[in-house]
Amino acid sequence: MQFTGGQLKDLGVPPDRIKYFVDKEYDSPEDLMRAVAEFRITPPKSDEEKEIDRIIREDPDCAFQVLWELQIFPWSTQSNSTTPSKRELRQWLDDGAVRINGKFPKAHEYVQYPITDLVYFPGAKRQTTIV
């Protein structure tokens, strides 16, 4: 079932959210209301967040790009694969789950060469050390 803007308004969907639900397919009004209740509007990114995203995408010396180019990873924790997704790798770096040369860089921070110490999940029972 699809709902028009007027029907969404009549069902009590907040006016600022109607545009996100118009002409989408739902099994029932209850499914629609469940989707509305779970819906979160993502705030726009700040200039600083946009710059961090640009660094991660384009700078070959940032921690994310260095690890992605090395392609040496432990087993992915989310997808049962030997290669994590880019999102997962970024999350590992930003959460401090990767130690490079004794430091815990964020995804956008620079890595010092040569890399003599690379540890995934340091301090965990099953850490992976690559030298």
C-alpha positions in Angstrom: 0.0 0.0 0.0 1.1 3.5 -0.7 0.1 6.6 1.1 -0.3 10.2 -0.2 0.9 13.2 1.8 -2.7 13.9 3.0 -3.2 10.4 4.2 0.2 10.5 6.0 -0.9 13.8 7.7 -4.2 12.2 8.7 -2.3 9.2 10.2 -0.3 11.6 12.4 3.0 11.6 10.6 5.0 14.7 11.6 4.9 17.3 8.7 8.7 17.4 8.5 8.9 13.7 7.8 6.0 13.3 5.3 8.3 13.7 2.3 10.3 10.6 3.4 7.3 8.3 3.3 5.1 9.5 0.4 4.6 6.9 -2.3 6.6 4.2 -0.6 5.3 0.7 -0.3 4.0 -0.6 3.1 2.1 -3.7 4.0 -0.3 -1.9 6.3 -0.8 1.4 8.2 0.8 -0.3 11.2 4.0 -1.0 9.2 4.0 2.6 8.1 3.7 3.9 11.7 6.4 1.5 12.8 8.7 2.9 10.1 7.9 6.4 11.1 8.7 5.7 14.8 12.0 4.1 13.9 13.0 6.8 11.4 15.8 9.2 12.2 16.7 12.2 10.2 20.5 12.3 9.7 21.8 15.7 10.4 24.0 17.3 7.6 27.7 16.8 8.0 29.8 19.6 9.3 32.7 21.0 7.3 35.1 19.1 9.6 33.3 15.8 8.9 33.3 16.5 5.2 37.1 17.2 5.3 37.7 13.9 7.3 35.7 12.0 4.6 37.8 13.7 1.9 41.0 12.7 3.6 39.9 9.1 4.0 38.8 8.9 0.4 41.8 10.6 -1.3 44.9 10.7 0.9 47.2 7.7 0.3 49.1 8.3 3.6 46.1 8.2 5.9 45.7 5.1 8.1 42.6 3.9 6.3 44.1 4.1 2.8 47.4 2.5 4.0 45.5 -0.5 5.4 43.1 -0.8 2.5 46.1 -0.9 0.1 48.0 -3.5 2.1 44.9 -5.8 2.1 46.1 -7.7 5.1 43.2 -8.2 7.5 42.0 -10.6 10.1 38.7 -12.3 9.5 35.8 -9.8 9.2 33.7 -9.7 12.4 30.5 -8.6 10.5 30.5 -10.4 7.2 32.3 -13.8 7.8 34.7 -12.9 5.1 38.5 -12.4 5.0 38.1 -8.8 3.8 36.2 -6.3 6.0 34.1 -3.7 4.3 35.4 -0.2 4.0 32.9 0.9 6.6 34.1 -1.8 9.0 37.8 -1.0 8.5 37.0 2.7 9.2 35.1 1.7 12.3 38.0 -0.4 13.6 40.4 2.5 13.2 38.1 5.1 14.8 37.3 2.7 17.7 41.1 2.2 18.4 41.0 -1.5 17.4 44.1 -1.2 15.2 47.6 -0.4 16.5 50.2 0.8 13.9 53.8 1.3 15.1 52.6 1.5 18.7 49.9 4.2 18.0 46.2 4.0 17.5 45.5 6.3 14.6 42.0 7.3 13.6 41.0 6.5 10.0 42.0 10.0 8.7 45.3 10.4 10.6 48.7 9.8 9.0 50.8 6.7 9.4 54.6 6.9 9.9 56.7 4.7 7.7 58.2 2.1 7.9 55.4 0.1 9.4 57.1 -2.2 11.9 54.1 -3.1 14.0 50.5 -3.8 12.9 48.1 -5.3 15.4 44.4 -5.7 15.0 42.3 -5.9 18.2 45.2 -5.4 20.6 44.3 -6.5 24.1 41.6 -8.9 22.9 41.9 -12.7 23.4 42.2 -13.2 19.7 44.4 -10.3 18.5 46.0 -10.5 15.1 49.6 -9.3 14.9 51.2 -8.7 11.6 54.9 -7.6 11.5 
